[in-house]
Amino acid sequence: MRFFLIINSRSNPHRLAGIDDAINNVSKTNPDLRSRIELRYTEYAGHACEIASSIAKQYGEKAAVVVCGGDGSIHEVANVLAFTKTPLILIPFGTGNDFAKSVLPPKKKWNTEYLLGQLDQVIYKPIDMAKIDSFNIMGSHNRNWSAFSNNVASIGLDTKVQAEAKAIVLKKNTKFNRSTAYIRSALHLVVGKRSSKFKYSLELEDGSMYESETDSHTLISICNASYYGSGFKPAPFAKIDDGLLDVCVIDDVSLIRALFLLSLYKFGKHIGHRCVHYFKATSGTITSCEPSTQLMGNYDGE
């Protein structure tokens, strides 16, 4: 099998600097594998999608796309490769690398050279993806805001935190900012307006329907995998291949309770708290209760 490495040129500089050394070492220890590896560097927004699409059309199941990037790069390529025969492999180069925590061995083995050397031993498995469709106030489908989510989609406070964290890293891309931006943003924004006005309905695992009892919530996360936001764990029981989505909803809460829940939410220990609602669902609808205000949401950090 051929392996096409799609490398995000905006990834962690330390990771980018080490890719050449890792490739050279693989050449020495496994020249046959090296002969089947090709590198493709992204040059502009959306380039990863174009590269992945071209590989899938030309090679099908005879090649694998190896994403060397973060959650955003995985999201882009996963949307292109969905329903094709070309598999996706991940080598984490991003800031949070949250999806990697659900599909790769322990983090201590996230060495680029090690992961490259294991390409022929990769076990391919199908995973679920959540189709996220967005609609405007008139009920028209907004294609630009609709996509498949392979990791976590959410609406509310966590999306505001995600946006601020990205802005911090974009302004100054340092190791300290990359590792602390999300928690700093969470602590900053939790003291402001935390709630969003929306209702939700879910089709649950047993086929029954659940309707929200209130219209004011801190956030709702729709999870295929367990982690997002640089290690926060909204769905500790999520499995990426069980045909279900783990949905976590946090009520509109006071500042003191919000700070307490934040400490639990970080480690996936919030389940069972009286202000937290957790469901196994197959589909659902989230509707703004303030038609003049767009709900701020994201899928896989985008």
ROFI-525581 format. One record per atom (N, C-alpha, C): residue in one letter; y, z negated, x negated. Coordinates in steps of 0.02 Angstrom, whole numbers, padded with zeros to 5 digits, always signed. Each point is the difference from the previous one (the first is absolute). Example, Ala and Ser with C-alpha at 12.3 -4.5 7.8 and 13.67 -1.06 7.14 Angstrom:
ROFI-525581
a-00284-00390-00660/a+00059+00000+00045/a+00060+00000-00045/s+00053+00036+00018/s+00059-00003-00042/s+00055-00037+00039/
//
This chain:
ROFI-525581
m-00060+00000-00042/m+00060+00000+00042/m+00062+00000-00044/r+00052+00036+00023/r+00064+00001-00035/r+00044-00056+00028/f+00043-00027-00044/f+00045-00054+00020/f+00072+00021-00015/f+00041+00002+00051/f+00070+00018-00008/f+00042-00063+00007/l+00031-00021-00055/l+00042-00059+00001/l+00071+00019+00022/i+00021-00026+00057/i+00069+00009+00023/i+00038-00062-00022/i+00047+00010-00046/i+00034-00056-00031/i+00072-00003+00024/n+00017-00055+00031/n+00069-00010+00025/n+00046-00012-00059/s+00045+00047-00012/s+00045-00005-00058/s+00047-00060+00005/r+00007-00030+00060/r+00045-00057+00009/r-00039-00066+00000/s-00063+00002-00022/s-00041-00060+00000/s+00022-00049-00054/n-00034-00057-00001/n+00011-00051-00050/n+00003+00031-00070/p+00057-00005-00036/p+00007+00031-00066/p-00055-00019-00049/h-00022-00062+00003/h-00053-00024-00045/h-00065+00038+00013/r-00015+00011+00064/r-00060+00037+00018/r+00004+00072-00024/l+00059+00031+00011/l+00009+00070-00021/l-00007+00008-00075/a+00027-00048-00037/a-00004+00004-00072/a-00071-00004-00026/g-00044-00034+00038/g-00069-00009-00023/g-00048+00054+00022/i+00021+00047+00043/i-00047+00049+00026/i-00026+00047-00055/d+00044+00019-00047/d-00021+00046-00053/d-00052-00033-00045/d+00012-00064-00018/d-00048-00036-00042/d-00067-00007+00036/a+00002-00014+00065/a-00062-00008+00038/a-00039+00066+00002/i+00036+00056+00010/i-00033+00065+00002/i-00030+00016-00068/n+00036-00014-00054/n-00026+00013-00068/n-00062-00040-00014/n-00002-00063+00022/n-00059-00041-00013/n-00060+00023+00042/v+00013+00023+00061/v-00055+00028+00040/v-00027+00063-00033/s+00043+00039-00031/s-00021+00061-00035/s-00049-00017-00056/k+00014-00056-00034/k-00044-00019-00056/k-00067-00026+00024/t-00001-00039+00052/t-00061-00031+00023/t-00041+00042+00049/n+00034+00044+00037/n-00034+00041+00050/n+00034+00068+00006/p-00011+00044-00049/p+00034+00065+00000/p-00017+00043+00060/d-00060-00008+00028/d-00018+00040+00059/d+00043-00020+00059/l+00010-00065+00010/l+00043-00023+00054/l+00071+00024-00011/r+00024-00005-00061/r+00069+00022-00014/r+00010+00074+00016/s-00051+00040-00010/s+00006+00072+00013/s+00008+00014+00075/r-00018-00049+00041/r+00005+00009+00073/r+00060-00036+00031/i+00043-00026-00043/i+00061-00034+00023/i+00061+00043-00012/e+00040+00008+00052/e+00063+00037-00006/e+00057-00044+00025/l+00057+00003-00033/l+00058-00041+00017/l+00052+00041+00037/r+00027-00029+00053/r+00054+00031+00037/r+00055-00053+00011/y+00058+00010-00029/y+00056-00046+00007/y+00045+00023+00057/t+00019-00048+00043/t+00046+00017+00055/t+00070+00010-00027/e+00035+00049+00029/e+00067+00017-00025/e+00055-00013+00052/y-00019-00010+00063/y+00050-00011+00052/y-00035-00030+00061/a+00040-00024+00047/a-00027-00032+00060/a-00044+00050+00038/g-00059-00021+00019/g-00046+00043+00037/g-00045+00043-00044/h+00012-00003-00066/h-00040+00042-00045/h-00073-00020-00001/a-00014-00066+00005/a-00069-00023+00001/a-00039+00031+00058/c+00033+00006+00058/c-00032+00030+00058/c-00018+00073-00013/e+00045+00036-00031/e-00011+00071-00014/e-00058+00008-00049/i-00002-00042-00051/i-00054+00004-00050/i-00067-00015+00033/a-00003-00055+00038/a-00063-00020+00032/a-00024+00053+00049/s+00045+00029+00038/s-00018+00051+00049/s-00030+00061-00035/s+00031+00020-00055/s-00025+00058-00038/s-00070-00013-00028/i-00011-00060-00026/i-00066-00018-00028/i-00053+00000+00054/a+00016-00029+00057/a-00049-00004+00056/a-00019+00070+00024/k+00048+00044+00004/k-00014+00068+00023/k-00041+00040-00050/q+00013-00011-00064/q-00034+00039-00051/q-00069-00027-00018/y-00007-00066-00001/y-00062-00029-00025/y-00042-00037+00052/g+00029-00021+00055/g-00038-00036+00050/g-00033-00062-00028/e-00065-00007+00013/e-00038-00060-00022/e-00020+00004-00074/k+00016+00054-00034/k-00017+00008-00070/k+00051-00033-00047/a+00051-00029+00028/a+00051-00034-00040/a+00023-00063+00036/a+00026-00046-00039/a+00029-00061+00028/a+00072-00005-00023/v+00043-00024+00044/v+00070-00012-00018/v+00006-00073-00020/v+00024-00011-00061/v+00008-00068-00026/v+00075-00016+00001/v+00020-00044+00044/v+00070-00018+00007/v+00017-00055-00051/c+00043+00017-00047/c+00025-00050-00048/c+00071-00019+00023/g+00004-00049+00043/g+00064-00018+00029/g-00008-00063+00041/g+00048-00012+00043/g-00001-00059+00042/g-00016+00015+00072/d+00016-00046+00045/d-00017+00007+00070/d+00032+00061+00032/g+00062+00016-00020/g+00033+00058+00028/g-00035+00065-00018/s-00021+00006-00062/s-00036+00060-00022/s-00067+00007+00035/i-00035-00056+00008/i-00064+00001+00036/i+00010+00022+00071/h+00052-00027+00033/h+00015+00018+00069/h+00011+00076+00006/e+00039+00028-00044/e+00015+00072+00002/e-00064+00041-00006/v-00039-00015-00051/v-00060+00041-00014/v-00053-00012+00053/a-00008-00061+00024/a-00049-00015+00052/a+00014+00040+00063/n+00064+00009+00016/n+00018+00039+00059/n-00018+00073-00008/v+00002+00025-00061/v-00018+00070-00013/v-00076+00010+00000/l-00036-00048-00030/l-00072+00008-00008/l-00040-00023+00062/a+00032-00033+00047/a-00035-00022+00061/a-00033+00060+00033/f-00063-00008+00018/f-00040+00051+00035/f-00018+00060-00044/t+00012-00004-00066/t-00025+00051-00046/t-00063-00028-00033/k-00032+00039-00042/k-00060-00022-00036/k+00017-00025-00070/t+00063+00000-00018/t+00020-00021-00067/t+00014-00075-00001/p-00036-00038-00040/p+00010-00073-00001/p+00060-00020-00041/l+00022-00062+00012/l+00057-00029-00035/l-00024-00059-00041/i+00021-00003-00063/i-00014-00056-00044/i+00067-00030-00020/l+00002-00065-00012/l+00063-00034-00015/l-00002-00034-00068/i+00053+00013-00039/i+00014-00039-00061/i+00070-00029+00010/p+00006-00066+00007/p+00064-00031+00018/p+00053+00004-00054/f+00057+00032+00018/f+00057+00005-00045/f+00063-00027+00033/g-00005-00027+00059/g+00059-00018+00039/g+00026-00069-00013/t+00046-00021+00043/t+00030-00066-00005/t-00044-00054+00031/g-00018+00009+00063/g-00041-00049+00035/g-00074+00015-00004/n-00018+00064+00003/n-00070+00021-00001/n-00042-00037+00052/d+00026-00005+00061/d-00033-00041+00050/d-00064+00030+00026/f-00001+00066+00012/f-00061+00031+00025/f-00056-00005-00052/a+00018+00002-00063/a-00050-00004-00054/a-00039-00066+00004/k+00032-00052+00024/k-00034-00065+00004/k-00059+00002+00049/s+00001+00048+00047/s-00054+00005+00050/s-00055+00048-00020/v+00011+00041-00051/v-00051+00051-00016/v-00024-00001-00072/l+00035-00035-00044/l-00020+00000-00070/l-00032-00067-00020/p-00033+00000-00057/p-00027-00064-00026/p+00057-00047-00017/p-00015-00062-00021/p+00053-00049-00014/p+00053+00027-00047/k+00061-00027+00008/k+00058+00027-00035/k-00008-00001-00076/k-00040-00046-00026/k-00009-00003-00072/k-00033+00063-00028/k-00029+00041+00044/k-00031+00063-00021/k+00044+00060+00013/w+00064-00012+00017/w+00045+00056+00014/w+00029+00030-00064/n-00042+00009-00048/n+00020+00032-00062/n-00009+00076+00007/t+00053+00037-00016/t-00002+00072+00012/t-00058+00034-00036/e-00011-00017-00062/e-00055+00030-00037/e-00067-00016+00031/y-00009-00063+00021/y-00063-00020+00032/y-00011+00039+00064/l+00051+00005+00042/l-00007+00035+00064/l-00012+00075-00009/l+00032+00029-00050/l-00013+00071-00014/l-00073+00010-00022/g-00024-00046-00041/g-00069+00006-00024/g-00052-00009+00054/q+00020-00028+00058/q-00046-00012+00055/q+00001+00055+00053/l+00037+00054-00011/l+00008+00051+00052/l-00066+00028+00024/d-00047+00011-00044/d-00065+00028+00021/d-00043-00050+00038/q+00019-00065-00003/q-00039-00052+00035/q+00031-00021+00066/v+00054+00032+00020/v+00034-00018+00062/v-00047+00011+00060/i+00000-00049+00045/i-00039+00006+00062/i+00049+00018+00056/y-00011+00058+00031/y+00045+00024+00051/y-00020-00026+00069/k+00050-00026+00037/k-00013-00026+00067/k+00056+00023+00046/p-00017+00015+00063/p+00053+00016+00048/p+00037-00064+00021/i+00064+00007+00013/i+00039-00057+00024/i+00036+00019+00065/d+00022-00051+00036/d+00041+00011+00059/d+00072+00015-00019/m+00035+00034+00044/m+00073+00008-00006/m+00030-00009+00069/a+00058-00031+00002/a+00034-00011+00064/a+00051+00055+00012/k-00004+00033+00057/k+00049+00052+00016/k+00061-00035+00032/i+00056+00006-00034/i+00062-00031+00024/i+00046+00054+00028/d+00013-00001+00064/d+00044+00049+00032/d+00065-00034+00022/s+00055+00032-00016/s+00066-00027+00018/s+00032+00045+00053/f+00036-00032+00046/f+00033+00036+00055/f+00072-00024+00005/n+00044+00045+00020/n+00070-00019+00009/n+00012-00027+00070/i+00063-00015+00015/i+00017-00032+00064/i-00017+00045+00060/m-00003+00066-00012/m-00015+00047+00054/m-00075+00011+00007/g-00039-00031-00044/g-00073+00007+00004/g-00026+00059-00039/s+00042+00033-00039/s-00021+00058-00040/s-00031-00024-00065/h-00054+00034-00019/h-00036-00018-00062/h+00042+00017-00061/n+00007-00048-00045/n+00037+00010-00062/n-00049+00010-00057/r-00011+00063-00018/r-00050+00015-00052/r+00020-00027-00068/n+00065-00003-00013/n+00022-00023-00066/n-00014-00074-00011/w-00009-00037+00054/w-00014-00072-00005/w-00071-00016+00022/s-00044+00048-00002/s-00069-00010+00021/s-00047+00019-00058/a-00052-00038-00009/a-00046+00013-00056/a-00062-00043+00009/f-00049+00011-00044/f-00058-00043-00004/f+00016-00057-00049/s-00024-00059+00017/s+00008-00058-00044/s-00068-00021-00026/n-00008-00002-00065/n-00064-00021-00029/n+00000-00074-00015/n+00059-00032-00002/n+00003-00070-00019/n+00028-00044+00057/v+00066-00008+00003/v+00031-00043+00050/v+00063+00033+00027/a+00007+00001+00065/a+00062+00020+00033/a+00029-00061+00034/s+00066-00004+00004/s+00029-00060+00031/s+00070+00014+00026/i+00022-00045+00043/i+00067+00003+00029/i+00029-00070-00001/g+00064-00005-00019/g+00033-00064+00002/g+00026-00024-00067/l-00001-00065-00010/l+00030-00031-00059/l-00031+00026-00064/d-00065+00009-00002/d-00032+00021-00062/d+00023+00069-00023/t+00018+00043+00048/t+00026+00066-00018/t+00069-00006-00031/k+00041-00045+00027/k+00066-00012-00030/k-00008-00027-00071/v-00049-00044-00009/v-00013-00027-00067/v-00023+00056-00047/q-00044+00043+00025/q-00024+00056-00040/q+00058+00045-00023/a+00046+00015+00046/a+00056+00043-00016/a+00045-00032-00053/e+00014-00065+00008/e+00043-00033-00049/e-00034-00005-00068/a-00065-00013+00000/a-00037-00005-00063/a+00001+00066-00037/k-00008+00054+00036/k+00002+00066-00032/k+00069+00014-00030/a+00052-00021+00036/a+00068+00010-00025/a+00012-00039-00065/i-00029-00060-00004/i+00007-00041-00061/i-00032+00035-00059/v-00060+00025+00010/v-00036+00034-00055/v+00035+00065-00018/l+00024+00037+00051/l+00034+00063-00013/l+00064-00010-00041/k+00035-00055+00014/k+00061-00015-00036/k-00013-00018-00072/k-00053-00038-00013/k-00017-00021-00068/k-00076-00008-00005/n-00033+00050-00027/n-00073+00002-00002/n-00026-00038-00061/t-00002-00066+00006/t-00026-00042-00054/t-00065-00033+00023/k-00038-00025-00047/k-00063-00034+00016/k+00014-00060+00045/f+00053-00037-00014/f+00017-00059+00040/f+00015+00021+00072/n+00041+00051+00009/n+00018+00023+00067/n-00060+00026+00038/r-00043+00038-00035/r-00059+00027+00034/r-00046-00056+00024/s-00006-00054-00038/s-00047-00053+00019/s+00029-00051+00048/t+00067-00003+00006/t+00031-00052+00042/t+00042+00027+00058/a+00010+00065+00003/a+00047+00029+00050/a-00020-00018+00071/y-00064+00003+00016/y-00021-00012+00070/y+00010-00073+00020/i-00022-00046-00040/i+00007-00070+00019/i+00073-00021+00000/r+00041+00026-00045/r+00072-00015+00001/r+00032+00028+00063/s-00019+00060+00019/s+00028+00030+00061/s-00022-00038+00061/a-00063-00022+00001/a-00026-00039+00057/a+00038-00065+00008/l+00013-00035-00054/l+00036-00063+00003/l+00073+00011+00021/h+00028+00055-00020/h+00069+00016+00018/h+00006+00016+00074/l-00043+00044+00024/l+00006+00024+00069/l-00026-00048+00052/v-00044-00045-00019/v-00029-00046+00049/v+00053-00048+00028/v+00056-00009-00036/v+00052-00045+00024/v+00050+00036+00046/g-00007+00066+00007/g+00044+00038+00044/g-00032+00011+00068/k+00017+00056+00032/k-00030+00017+00065/k-00072+00024-00012/r-00047-00039+00024/r-00070+00013-00015/r-00035+00040+00054/s+00025-00001+00060/s-00039+00028+00056/s+00018+00072+00016/s-00047+00034+00031/s+00010+00067+00028/s-00023-00001+00072/k+00033+00040+00041/k-00017+00001+00071/k-00048+00058+00015/f-00063-00017+00012/f-00049+00051+00019/f-00058-00032+00037/k-00033+00041+00039/k-00063-00020+00032/k-00056+00042-00028/y-00061-00026+00007/y-00057+00037-00025/y-00059-00007+00047/s-00042+00050+00001/s-00063-00003+00037/s-00054+00026-00046/l-00058-00031+00002/l-00055+00017-00045/l-00065+00010+00039/e-00038+00051-00022/e-00068+00006+00024/e-00044-00035-00051/l-00034-00053+00023/l-00037-00042-00046/l-00070+00026-00013/e-00033-00033-00046/e-00067+00020-00023/e-00049+00007+00058/d+00005-00043+00050/d-00048+00002+00057/d+00022+00047+00056/g+00055+00037-00011/g+00024+00048+00050/g+00051-00028+00048/s+00012-00066-00001/s+00050-00031+00044/s+00070+00013-00028/m+00050-00010+00043/m+00069+00011-00019/m+00036-00067-00006/y+00044-00004-00049/y+00042-00060-00008/y+00073+00020+00002/e+00039-00034+00040/e+00072+00014+00006/e+00039-00060-00027/s+00050+00014-00040/s+00040-00055-00028/s+00035-00039+00055/e+00006-00065-00011/e+00029-00044+00051/e+00075-00008-00009/t+00026+00014-00059/t+00072-00005-00014/t+00024+00065-00030/d+00066+00007-00007/d+00027+00062-00029/d+00041-00014-00063/s-00008-00058-00030/s+00035-00017-00062/s-00050-00022-00052/h-00003+00036-00056/h-00050-00013-00051/h+00031+00006-00069/t-00030-00036-00047/t+00022+00006-00070/t-00026+00065-00030/l-00064+00014+00012/l-00029+00062-00026/l-00067+00013+00034/i-00022+00062-00006/i-00068+00020+00018/i-00026+00045-00055/s-00058-00017-00026/s-00031+00041-00053/s-00066+00028+00026/i-00010+00065-00012/i-00060+00035+00021/i-00038+00018-00063/c-00056-00034-00011/c-00031+00000-00066/c-00069+00034-00001/n-00006+00048-00044/n-00066+00029-00016/n-00031-00038-00058/a+00043-00021-00047/a-00021-00040-00058/a+00037-00067+00002/s-00009-00040-00052/s+00022-00070+00004/s+00069-00014-00028/y+00023+00039-00050/y+00059-00019-00038/y+00059+00048+00009/y+00060-00027-00006/y+00060+00041-00006/y+00055-00043-00030/g+00058+00032-00014/g+00057-00037-00025/g-00013-00039-00064/s-00031+00034-00049/s-00014-00031-00065/s-00044-00062+00006/g-00052+00005+00039/g-00050-00053+00002/g-00001-00044+00061/f+00046+00009+00048/f-00004-00038+00062/f-00063+00023+00038/k-00029-00047+00037/k-00066+00012+00030/k+00002-00011+00076/p+00026+00049+00037/p+00005-00009+00073/p-00067+00003+00036/a-00049+00034-00030/a-00064+00009+00035/a-00059-00018-00046/p-00014-00064-00007/p-00053-00021-00047/p-00069+00023+00020/f-00010+00019+00064/f-00067+00021+00023/f-00007+00075+00007/a+00050+00038-00019/a-00001+00073+00010/a-00053+00033-00043/k-00032+00051+00029/k-00048+00042-00035/k+00021+00072+00010/i+00001+00039-00054/i+00027+00068+00004/i-00048+00051+00030/d-00059-00022+00020/d-00049+00048+00027/d-00036-00026+00062/d+00032-00046+00037/d-00034-00028+00059/d+00021+00031+00066/g+00044+00051-00003/g+00023+00032+00061/g+00049-00041+00041/l+00026-00053-00031/l+00047-00045+00035/l+00063-00012-00041/l+00053-00016+00035/l+00062-00020-00033/l+00012-00075+00013/d+00019-00035-00052/d+00017-00071+00007/d+00075-00003+00012/v+00019-00028+00058/v+00071-00003+00019/v+00023-00073-00002/c+00052-00012-00038/c+00028-00067-00006/c+00071+00000+00028/v+00014-00045+00046/v+00066-00006+00030/v+00025-00071-00011/i+00062-00006-00024/i+00030-00066-00010/i+00058-00007+00048/d+00000-00054+00038/d+00053-00013+00049/d+00068-00008-00033/d+00051+00003+00042/d+00068-00017-00022/d+00000-00076-00011/v+00013-00021-00061/v-00006-00071-00018/v+00064-00025-00034/s+00007-00065-00004/s+00057-00032-00032/s-00003+00012-00076/l+00055-00013-00034/l+00003+00009-00072/l-00051-00043-00036/i-00005-00064+00019/i-00047-00045-00033/i-00071+00025+00008/r-00017+00021+00061/r-00068+00024+00012/r-00011+00067-00035/a+00051+00040-00004/a-00006+00065-00034/a-00015-00010-00074/l+00035-00047-00031/l-00012-00014-00071/l-00071-00027-00011/f-00022-00042+00046/f-00068-00027-00004/f-00052+00056+00007/l+00010+00043+00050/l-00047+00055+00011/l+00000+00049-00058/l+00058+00010-00031/l+00004+00046-00056/l-00047-00021-00056/s-00003-00065-00012/s-00044-00025-00053/s-00074+00010+00018/l-00016-00003+00065/l-00069+00012+00021/l-00016+00075+00001/y+00048+00039+00023/y-00009+00073+00006/y-00014+00032-00067/k+00030-00026-00051/k-00009+00026-00068/k-00074+00000-00019/f-00036-00051+00019/f-00069-00008-00022/f-00052+00011+00056/g+00022+00026+00057/g-00046+00015+00054/g-00026-00062+00035/k+00040-00055-00001/k-00022-00062+00031/k+00037-00015+00065/h+00033+00050+00028/h+00040-00009+00060/h-00041+00007+00064/i-00060+00027-00005/i-00041+00012+00060/i-00018-00067+00033/g+00010-00004+00065/g-00015-00061+00037/g+00061-00041+00015/h+00056+00014-00033/h+00062-00036+00015/h+00023+00020+00070/r+00029-00047+00036/r+00017+00013+00070/r+00054+00053+00009/c+00037+00016-00053/c+00051+00052+00005/c-00025+00068-00025/v-00064+00003-00016/v-00030+00062-00027/v-00054+00024+00048/h+00001+00064+00016/h-00050+00031+00043/h-00037+00053-00040/y-00065-00002+00002/y-00041+00045-00042/y-00052+00035+00044/f-00003+00066-00006/f-00044+00039+00044/f-00039+00051-00041/k-00059+00018+00026/k-00037+00058-00023/k+00009+00054+00053/a+00030+00055-00019/a+00019+00050+00050/a-00019+00070-00022/t-00003+00045+00049/t-00015+00071-00014/t+00061+00044+00011/s+00048-00023+00040/s+00061+00039+00012/s+00052-00046+00031/g+00060+00026+00006/g+00053-00041+00030/g+00066+00036+00003/t+00047-00031+00034/t+00067+00027+00008/t+00051-00055-00012/i+00052+00016-00038/i+00055-00047-00013/i+00063+00033+00028/t+00037-00036+00042/t+00058+00029+00034/t+00061-00043-00010/s+00054+00031-00021/s+00063-00036-00010/s+00027-00025+00066/c+00025-00061+00000/c+00033-00028+00060/c+00075+00008-00005/e+00023+00033-00052/e+00071+00015-00008/e+00006+00075-00013/p+00000+00040+00054/p-00002+00073-00007/p+00055+00029-00045/s+00056-00036-00006/s+00054+00025-00041/s-00010-00014-00074/t-00053-00038-00016/t-00013-00019-00070/t-00068+00025-00022/q-00003+00036-00054/q-00064+00023-00026/q-00037-00059-00031/l-00065-00003+00011/l-00041-00049-00033/l-00010+00020-00073/m+00009-00046-00045/m-00011+00015-00071/m-00073-00013-00017/g-00034+00051-00020/g-00071-00006-00016/g-00018+00037-00064/n-00062-00009-00021/n-00024+00036-00059/n-00075+00010+00004/y-00024+00049-00035/y-00072+00006-00011/y-00012+00006-00075/d-00043-00044-00025/d-00018-00001-00071/d+00061-00006-00044/g+00051-00036+00023/g+00060-00012-00039/g+00052+00055+00005/e-00016+00054+00037/e+00047+00055+00006/e+00041-00007+00064/
//
